[in-house]
C-alpha cells in the first residue's frame, strides 16, 4: 500500500500550514498592542521568518500555474520592502512582505476567518483581563473630551481600530447574506466605541460600514426578486477601485498645502485633530525619502496623559512614506489597486466598498500596513475568486492540519 499526495493536496496542506503560522504572527502582533507584559524568545522573529520563507518556497514549487502578475507583484514587493528594511532598520517590513507573499493564492475567505477568530478571541480575553484588573486598563481624562477607556489595549483609539477591522473581516465573510440584526449589532459597536473610547473616526467608519452593508443587502435582495444580479455603476466602481490612491493624494496634498496663513487649512487641521500640522512638521524636519528613515515618534500609547513633546504621524499616507519610504507606499497602493480591480472583476461589491472605507480610515490612522489590524492587506495577493470552495465546516485553525491521502493498491482497477 503506497500513500500518494498529488500536487493539489500538497498545496492545500502547505496553505493550511501557512495559515497556522499566519495565525501565530497575527496573534503575536496583536498582543504587542495590549498591556500584557510578555517576554518573547530572543530569535522569535528570525525563526518565524525562516519558517515563512520555507513555506513560501514550497508553496511556489507545488504549483503548476502561477499568474505572471502575481510573480511580478511579489518580486517587486519583496525587493522594495527588504531593501527598505536594510536602509531604515524597521524589521517589521520583512514580516509584512513575507505575510503578503505567503497569502498569495490562498482563498481570502480562509485568511479572513483565521484573522477574525484569532483577533476576536484575543480582544475578548484582553478586555476581560483589563476589566478585572489583571492587566493595565488605561483610562484617559482629557480636557474637552469624555472619559476614554482602552480596555487593555495601549490606547483607546487603537482599541476602536481593532473593533473596526474586525467588523471589516466579519462583513467580508457575511457579504449579502448578512442579516439586519447583524447590521444592528455593528451599529451598536460603533456607538459603543464612541461612548467609551470617544473614537470619532472609527465610530464614523463602523457606522458607514453598517450603512453600506444595509444598502448592499437591499440592492441585492431587490435584484434577486427580479431574477437578476446586481451590477454596480461602472464609473462609480472604478472610483472605488481608485479610493486608496485618491485618499493618499488628498492627504499628502492637503498636508503640503498646510500653512498658518491659510485659514481653510487650519479649519481642516482642527477637524483632523492636528494631523495636517504634525504631518507638515514631519515633512519639513525629515522630508520624504525613497527607502525611509528612523523617526522618533512620541505618541500617547501606554500613557495616561498626552506627553508635552507629542509627535506622531497618525495618517497612514504620511506614516508610511516618511518612515518606510516612498517606494513602500507606492507598492502598497499598487497592491490595493490590483486587489480592487480583481474584486471588481469578480463583482465583489462588498469587498470594493470595504477597501474604500479602509482607505478613508487610513487618512487619519496609521494602520494600513499594521499586521494585527488591517485584514484587507492580506487579500492583496490572495485568491478573491468566489467559485473557490472553502470548507464551511472548518472554523478552527487547528483543523487545517488534516491532509487527505489517496490510497492505491497494486492490482486494483
VOVORO-825279 format. One line per field, with one value per residue (C-alpha): residue number from 1; residue in one letter; chain; x, y, z. Coordinates in steps of 0.05 Angstrom, whole numbers, plus 5000, padded with zeros to 4 digits. Example, Ala and Ser with C-alpha at 12.3 -4.5 7.8 and 13.67 -1.06 7.14 Angstrom:
2
pos [1;2]
code [A;S]
unit [A;A]
c1 [5246;5273]
c2 [4910;4979]
c3 [5156;5143]
END
This chain:
413
pos [1;2;3;4;5;6;7;8;9;10;11;12;13;14;15;16;17;18;19;20;21;22;23;24;25;26;27;28;29;30;31;32;33;34;35;36;37;38;39;40;41;42;43;44;45;46;47;48;49;50;51;52;53;54;55;56;57;58;59;60;61;62;63;64;65;66;67;68;69;70;71;72;73;74;75;76;77;78;79;80;81;82;83;84;85;86;87;88;89;90;91;92;93;94;95;96;97;98;99;100;101;102;103;104;105;106;107;108;109;110;111;112;113;114;115;116;117;118;119;120;121;122;123;124;125;126;127;128;129;130;131;132;133;134;135;136;137;138;139;140;141;142;143;144;145;146;147;148;149;150;151;152;153;154;155;156;157;158;159;160;161;162;163;164;165;166;167;168;169;170;171;172;173;174;175;176;177;178;179;180;181;182;183;184;185;186;187;188;189;190;191;192;193;194;195;196;197;198;199;200;201;202;203;204;205;206;207;208;209;210;211;212;213;214;215;216;217;218;219;220;221;222;223;224;225;226;227;228;229;230;231;232;233;234;235;236;237;238;239;240;241;242;243;244;245;246;247;248;249;250;251;252;253;254;255;256;257;258;259;260;261;262;263;264;265;266;267;268;269;270;271;272;273;274;275;276;277;278;279;280;281;282;283;284;285;286;287;288;289;290;291;292;293;294;295;296;297;298;299;300;301;302;303;304;305;306;307;308;309;310;311;312;313;314;315;316;317;318;319;320;321;322;323;324;325;326;327;328;329;330;331;332;333;334;335;336;337;338;339;340;341;342;343;344;345;346;347;348;349;350;351;352;353;354;355;356;357;358;359;360;361;362;363;364;365;366;367;368;369;370;371;372;373;374;375;376;377;378;379;380;381;382;383;384;385;386;387;388;389;390;391;392;393;394;395;396;397;398;399;400;401;402;403;404;405;406;407;408;409;410;411;412;413]
code [X;X;X;X;X;X;X;X;X;X;X;X;X;X;X;X;X;X;X;X;X;X;X;X;X;X;X;X;X;X;X;X;X;X;X;X;X;X;X;X;X;X;X;X;X;X;X;X;X;X;X;X;X;X;X;X;X;X;X;X;X;X;X;X;X;X;X;X;X;X;X;X;X;X;X;X;X;X;X;X;X;X;X;X;X;X;X;X;X;X;X;X;X;X;X;X;X;X;X;X;X;X;X;X;X;X;X;X;X;X;X;X;X;X;X;X;X;X;X;X;X;X;X;X;X;X;X;X;X;X;X;X;X;X;X;X;X;X;X;X;X;X;X;X;X;X;X;X;X;X;X;X;X;X;X;X;X;X;X;X;X;X;X;X;X;X;X;X;X;X;X;X;X;X;X;X;X;X;X;X;X;X;X;X;X;X;X;X;X;X;X;X;X;X;X;X;X;X;X;X;X;X;X;X;X;X;X;X;X;X;X;X;X;X;X;X;X;X;X;X;X;X;X;X;X;X;X;X;X;X;X;X;X;X;X;X;X;X;X;X;X;X;X;X;X;X;X;X;X;X;X;X;X;X;X;X;X;X;X;X;X;X;X;X;X;X;X;X;X;X;X;X;X;X;X;X;X;X;X;X;X;X;X;X;X;X;X;X;X;X;X;X;X;X;X;X;X;X;X;X;X;X;X;X;X;X;X;X;X;X;X;X;X;X;X;X;X;X;X;X;X;X;X;X;X;X;X;X;X;X;X;X;X;X;X;X;X;X;X;X;X;X;X;X;X;X;X;X;X;X;X;X;X;X;X;X;X;X;X;X;X;X;X;X;X;X;X;X;X;X;X;X;X;X;X;X;X;X;X;X;X;X;X;X;X;X;X;X;X;X;X;X;X;X;X;X;X;X;X;X;X;X;X;X;X;X;X;X;X;X;X;X;X]
unit [A;A;A;A;A;A;A;A;A;A;A;A;A;A;A;A;A;A;A;A;A;A;A;A;A;A;A;A;A;A;A;A;A;A;A;A;A;A;A;A;A;A;A;A;A;A;A;A;A;A;A;A;A;A;A;A;A;A;A;A;A;A;A;A;A;A;A;A;A;A;A;A;A;A;A;A;A;A;A;A;A;A;A;A;A;A;A;A;A;A;A;A;A;A;A;A;A;A;A;A;A;A;A;A;A;A;A;A;A;A;A;A;A;A;A;A;A;A;A;A;A;A;A;A;A;A;A;A;A;A;A;A;A;A;A;A;A;A;A;A;A;A;A;A;A;A;A;A;A;A;A;A;A;A;A;A;A;A;A;A;A;A;A;A;A;A;A;A;A;A;A;A;A;A;A;A;A;A;A;A;A;A;A;A;A;A;A;A;A;A;A;A;A;A;A;A;A;A;A;A;A;A;A;A;A;A;A;A;A;A;A;A;A;A;A;A;A;A;A;A;A;A;A;A;A;A;A;A;A;A;A;A;A;A;A;A;A;A;A;A;A;A;A;A;A;A;A;A;A;A;A;A;A;A;A;A;A;A;A;A;A;A;A;A;A;A;A;A;A;A;A;A;A;A;A;A;A;A;A;A;A;A;A;A;A;A;A;A;A;A;A;A;A;A;A;A;A;A;A;A;A;A;A;A;A;A;A;A;A;A;A;A;A;A;A;A;A;A;A;A;A;A;A;A;A;A;A;A;A;A;A;A;A;A;A;A;A;A;A;A;A;A;A;A;A;A;A;A;A;A;A;A;A;A;A;A;A;A;A;A;A;A;A;A;A;A;A;A;A;A;A;A;A;A;A;A;A;A;A;A;A;A;A;A;A;A;A;A;A;A;A;A;A;A;A;A;A;A;A;A;A;A;A;A;A;A;A;A;A;A;A;A;A]
c1 [5000;5030;5008;5008;4994;4981;5002;4934;4931;5003;4987;4926;4967;5021;4967;4938;5007;5018;4952;4976;5040;4998;4954;5015;5043;4977;4967;5037;5029;4960;4989;5041;4983;4959;4985;5003;5076;5104;5177;5186;5243;5306;5302;5227;5223;5283;5257;5187;5213;5255;5195;5152;5205;5209;5133;5130;5184;5149;5081;5111;5145;5080;5041;5036;5001;5023;4999;5055;5023;5027;5100;5117;5080;5112;5182;5171;5143;5199;5255;5226;5207;5272;5316;5276;5285;5361;5360;5314;5322;5247;5248;5172;5176;5207;5150;5097;5123;5131;5059;5034;5071;5053;4979;4984;4935;4901;4825;4817;4757;4803;4851;4795;4766;4833;4844;4774;4778;4846;4836;4765;4785;4846;4806;4754;4808;4844;4781;4765;4835;4833;4764;4783;4847;4895;4929;4933;4870;4885;4830;4844;4812;4830;4807;4745;4734;4695;4730;4765;4777;4828;4802;4873;4898;4953;4907;4831;4835;4875;4821;4768;4812;4814;4738;4734;4779;4744;4679;4710;4731;4662;4626;4671;4654;4580;4572;4500;4480;4484;4420;4391;4402;4476;4477;4444;4499;4552;4516;4516;4591;4600;4560;4600;4668;4642;4613;4672;4732;4709;4738;4702;4733;4727;4655;4640;4675;4638;4571;4589;4605;4537;4503;4540;4523;4450;4450;4484;4435;4374;4401;4419;4351;4314;4352;4344;4268;4271;4312;4374;4442;4464;4517;4548;4553;4617;4644;4628;4661;4724;4725;4721;4779;4820;4800;4867;4905;4856;4857;4933;4938;4887;4921;4992;4968;4930;4989;5036;4987;4980;5001;4986;4968;4915;4853;4818;4877;4874;4800;4813;4870;4823;4774;4831;4857;4925;4941;4959;5003;5041;5047;5075;5125;5147;5157;5195;5241;5254;5230;5208;5260;5260;5271;5251;5288;5287;5240;5230;5154;5126;5054;5003;5004;5016;5006;4950;4963;4987;5062;5084;5131;5078;5097;5062;5045;4975;4958;4979;4994;5047;5070;5089;5128;5165;5185;5186;5198;5161;5172;5139;5078;5077;5078;5022;4979;4994;4975;4909;4895;4905;4863;4807;4803;4804;4745;4710;4722;4692;4634;4651;4619;4622;4698;4703;4664;4705;4770;4742;4722;4791;4824;4784;4802;4875;4872;4876;4903;4968;4944;4947;5007;4996;5000;4948;4899;4889;4857;4850;4925;4928;4879;4923;4953;4903;4851;4787;4751;4682;4680;4738;4708;4724;4707;4649;4653;4725;4723;4785;4855;4878;4833;4878;4927;4884;4910;4875;4912;4896;4907;4926;4931;4971;4928;4865;4829]
c2 [5000;5066;5134;5186;5261;5298;5370;5398;5363;5383;5456;5452;5423;5477;5532;5506;5502;5574;5595;5567;5608;5667;5659;5658;5721;5758;5736;5758;5827;5834;5821;5876;5925;5904;5918;5845;5841;5783;5765;5736;5688;5722;5694;5693;5737;5706;5635;5653;5689;5629;5584;5631;5633;5557;5551;5604;5568;5501;5531;5560;5495;5456;5499;5488;5552;5617;5684;5725;5787;5754;5736;5806;5838;5790;5804;5879;5878;5833;5875;5942;5920;5883;5938;5990;5947;5948;6023;6046;5989;5974;5898;5894;5907;5838;5805;5845;5827;5753;5751;5786;5739;5679;5695;5690;5642;5625;5638;5705;5678;5628;5684;5729;5672;5658;5732;5741;5680;5697;5772;5768;5716;5756;5821;5789;5759;5826;5863;5812;5817;5893;5899;5851;5888;5833;5879;5955;5988;6059;6109;6178;6243;6296;6368;6378;6304;6250;6195;6147;6074;6030;5962;5932;5960;6012;6069;6078;6096;6032;5991;6022;6008;5934;5934;5969;5919;5860;5890;5893;5820;5799;5838;5808;5738;5752;5795;5800;5741;5788;5796;5863;5841;5834;5903;5928;5896;5930;5997;5983;5971;6039;6072;6032;6056;6127;6124;6091;6110;6176;6150;6194;6170;6096;6108;6141;6085;6030;6064;6076;6001;5984;6031;6003;5931;5951;5985;5925;5877;5917;5924;5850;5827;5873;5847;5774;5783;5808;5748;5789;5801;5869;5906;5970;6031;6023;6093;6090;6022;6048;6107;6056;6019;6083;6100;6086;6126;6184;6184;6184;6240;6282;6273;6286;6345;6377;6367;6401;6459;6468;6536;6582;6634;6592;6593;6537;6490;6510;6492;6425;6412;6425;6374;6324;6336;6366;6313;6365;6405;6344;6316;6381;6383;6313;6332;6396;6363;6296;6301;6244;6192;6132;6079;6115;6132;6125;6176;6182;6183;6203;6181;6173;6097;6064;6132;6162;6233;6263;6279;6352;6334;6294;6280;6224;6213;6186;6186;6122;6163;6203;6149;6100;6146;6183;6122;6065;6104;6129;6064;6024;6069;6061;5985;5985;6030;5986;5922;5952;5978;5908;5878;5928;5914;5839;5849;5889;5833;5783;5832;5830;5897;5886;5879;5940;5981;5955;5975;6045;6052;6027;6079;6134;6106;6107;6182;6195;6129;6093;6021;6009;5962;5944;5869;5858;5909;5913;5848;5874;5879;5803;5799;5838;5774;5724;5689;5730;5682;5667;5598;5575;5525;5536;5484;5518;5469;5488;5541;5526;5536;5470;5432;5455;5401;5345;5328;5280;5220;5175;5101;5057;4982;4943;4902;4942;4974]
c3 [5000;4978;5003;4949;4954;4889;4878;4893;4961;4976;4960;5005;5061;5053;5051;5116;5149;5126;5158;5225;5221;5198;5259;5305;5273;5276;5349;5368;5338;5368;5437;5425;5422;5491;5561;5572;5594;5554;5545;5475;5456;5430;5360;5353;5291;5256;5266;5244;5182;5164;5171;5129;5074;5071;5066;5011;4970;4980;4961;4897;4878;4888;4838;4764;4743;4775;4750;4719;4751;4820;4808;4786;4844;4894;4867;4867;4938;4963;4934;4956;5027;5041;5014;5053;5116;5107;5096;5152;5202;5211;5217;5213;5138;5127;5165;5127;5058;5075;5100;5038;4991;5033;5026;4950;4921;4986;4987;5022;5060;5095;5113;5138;5180;5212;5227;5255;5301;5329;5338;5365;5417;5438;5442;5487;5532;5535;5555;5609;5638;5636;5668;5724;5739;5717;5666;5660;5635;5614;5629;5599;5623;5571;5570;5528;5517;5554;5593;5546;5563;5527;5552;5557;5491;5492;5473;5466;5392;5379;5415;5369;5309;5328;5331;5263;5227;5259;5232;5163;5167;5191;5137;5083;5108;5111;5048;5023;5069;5129;5169;5192;5264;5250;5218;5282;5324;5281;5292;5367;5365;5332;5387;5439;5416;5413;5483;5517;5473;5443;5378;5328;5264;5278;5300;5233;5195;5233;5223;5150;5143;5173;5125;5065;5085;5093;5024;4991;5022;4999;4928;4926;4952;4904;4843;4865;4868;4796;4776;4761;4793;4820;4780;4806;4761;4720;4733;4808;4815;4782;4831;4888;4858;4860;4931;4964;4912;4915;4992;4994;4942;4981;5048;5023;4981;5039;5085;5036;5030;5105;5129;5187;5135;5102;5146;5109;5123;5196;5196;5164;5213;5271;5243;5233;5303;5283;5231;5179;5226;5252;5182;5155;5213;5194;5121;5139;5190;5158;5086;5040;5022;4975;5028;5092;5155;5230;5262;5337;5344;5412;5419;5475;5476;5544;5576;5618;5591;5526;5531;5524;5467;5429;5357;5319;5246;5251;5177;5141;5079;5116;5166;5111;5063;5118;5159;5108;5043;4982;4945;5001;4997;4922;4927;4978;4934;4874;4912;4934;4864;4835;4891;4878;4804;4818;4865;4811;4761;4810;4822;4896;4911;4986;4984;4939;4990;5048;5013;5003;5076;5098;5053;5089;5158;5139;5124;5199;5227;5213;5207;5132;5140;5213;5218;5273;5246;5171;5148;5077;5069;5067;5010;4961;4931;4958;4915;4910;4865;4891;4860;4903;4950;5024;5076;5111;5169;5184;5238;5278;5252;5281;5234;5176;5198;5170;5100;5054;5026;4967;4978;4919;4920;4869;4823;4837;4778]
END
